[in-house]
Amino acid sequence: MTDEIFTRSVRIERPVAEVFAWHERPGALTRLTPPWERVEVTSHVGGIRDGARVSLRTKVGPLWIRWEIIHRDYVAGRQFRDVLQRGPFAKWEHLHRFEPAGDGACVLTDEIHYRLPLAELGRWFGGAFTRRKLARLFAYRHRVTKFEIESSAGNASGNPKA
């Protein structure tokens, strides 16, 4: 079975090093979680570098679903990848890519290769729902990222505004 691929990009009017560093700060994942999603980070060890691990649980209907994720393919200032070890998808690999875009700006691209459980049956019943959910999630994440980084540009501490 072939992977589904979801890709979204956003231009941020700040240098790529600053945008990448924002993702390395503690709490970035929590700040990027939409308020309508019930997600709890139960463990986060090692940041976003290779071998770092994140455990979380998310509420889907009446059930809590666990996710175990490991980070790979870290390249400072350029990219990192989240790879699902255990969770609701048959496959989930999320590449976060950061590219310079001239004059102190950059483009952040999120590219996810995933497979739903139950092969074609999962794709048939859950494909459109999953695509809509990802589109809404990443629209939110990109708005938050862009706002926090661009609005903190004059902040001497470099901390994003809450």
C-alpha positions, 0 to 999 in steps of 0.5 A: 500500500502506498503512503498518503502525503500531506504537505503544507508550507508557510512563509515566515518573515524571520531568518531560518535560524530563528524559526528553527531555534523556536522549534527547539525551545521547550513547550513548542509542541504544546503551543502548537496544539490546537485548543479543540484537540485533547492532547496531553504530552506525557513525556518529552525527552531530548528535544528534537535531536536524533533519538529524542522521544515524545509520548503523548495521548490524544482523545478520539471520541471516548478513547484515549490513544497513545502515541510514541514518537522518536526524532530522527534526521536532525540537521541543525537549522534545516530539518528534523523528523518525527517517526511514529513508533506506536500509535493510531496510524500504520505509518506516520513520518513528519518531516519539518523542513526550514528553507531560507527565502531571501532577506531574513525570511524563510519557508517552513514546510511540514510533510507527512507520509502516513498510512491509516490502519486497516489498509484500503478499508482504513483509507476508504473510511478515514481518508477524507476525514484525516485529510480535513483534520490535517489541513485544519491542524496545520492551518492552526499550527502555521498561524501560531508559529508565524504569529509568535515568531514574527511578533517576538522579533523585537523582544530582547529575550527572544522568547515568544509571546504567550 
